[in-house]
């Protein structure tokens, strides 16, 4: 590749990165607006919109519901997805490739279609518990992230290490915990991170399964936009973005972003 082509690729990559990050920068800047409108460029700076977040109607119940569903669905997905990935990668199941495709199929469906399908299914079987319905629906959303990542990770894992640990006195469960889990730590971390964020930020599926008393944070934020579109919502969005960055930094310190991305040697 010539020098001019490399420079062009770098400029294009930087331009695309700026294009993708610019809306986030605008939202973060608007959260410091001293006026109750999204005023850019800023004539000053104020933190009063951050102070109003906790006083938003229904904010704390919605945040609690989103965190409960996100954490629990991620934990269940990590267990179920890992076991399914082991069965596909290790076992000699007939149709293992088709089963792997089936596990990740919810990612190929539009969220609205998936939400409508789950709503109709729950109504058909008489399942009306909102919290439980949200948990099951988010499990359907998060499980493909874990299954796809763990299948890829297990394809490079040497299962003879487990057999070696068993010959040294470990039980099968103990050898999995002591050998497989540390070796697949990047896969666990990245799949758990994607699952957590996908569940916490999910809107198109959750909108069909919530009720008046139980609304997740993304749905509550849409309600805020319709009722009172002021910079408080920009401040809340900025805090969510900051929380995501903190999770990425923690992941980088624990495992390393290069290992998470699969680019490490």
NORWORA-V300905 format. One record per pair of residues at least 4 apart in sequence whose C-alpha atoms are under 6 Angstrom apart, sorted by sequence separation. I is the first residue (numbers start at 1). J is the second residue. If there is no record, write none. Layout:
# NORWORA-V300905
I_J + I_J
This chain:
# NORWORA-V300905
18_22 + 66_70 + 67_71 + 69_73 + 70_74 + 73_77 + 77_81 + 78_82 + 81_85 + 85_89 + 86_90 + 87_91 + 122_126 + 123_127 + 129_133 + 139_143 + 144_148 + 146_150 + 147_151 + 150_154 + 166_170 + 170_174 + 171_175 + 175_179 + 176_180 + 177_181 + 181_185 + 187_191 + 188_192 + 189_193 + 191_195 + 192_196 + 194_198 + 197_201 + 198_202 + 203_207 + 210_214 + 224_228 + 225_229 + 251_255 + 252_256 + 257_261 + 122_127 + 165_170 + 166_171 + 170_175 + 210_215 + 252_257 + 258_263 + 259_264 + 258_264 + 30_38 + 88_96 + 165_175 + 34_45 + 33_45 + 34_46 + 32_45 + 33_46 + 162_175 + 32_46 + 32_47 + 203_218 + 104_144 + 103_144 + 146_191 + 145_191 + 142_195 + 138_199 + 81_143 + 85_147 + 81_146 + 85_150 + 69_135 + 73_139 + 77_143 + 81_147 + 85_151 + 186_260 + 115_205 + 112_204 + 111_204 + 115_208 + 111_205 + 74_195 + 74_196 + 70_196 + 70_199 + 70_200 + 66_200 + 66_216 + 65_216 + 62_215 + 62_216 + 63_217 + 62_217 + 49_232 + 50_235 + 37_230 + 36_230 + 31_231 + 31_234 + 31_235 + 27_234 + 28_238
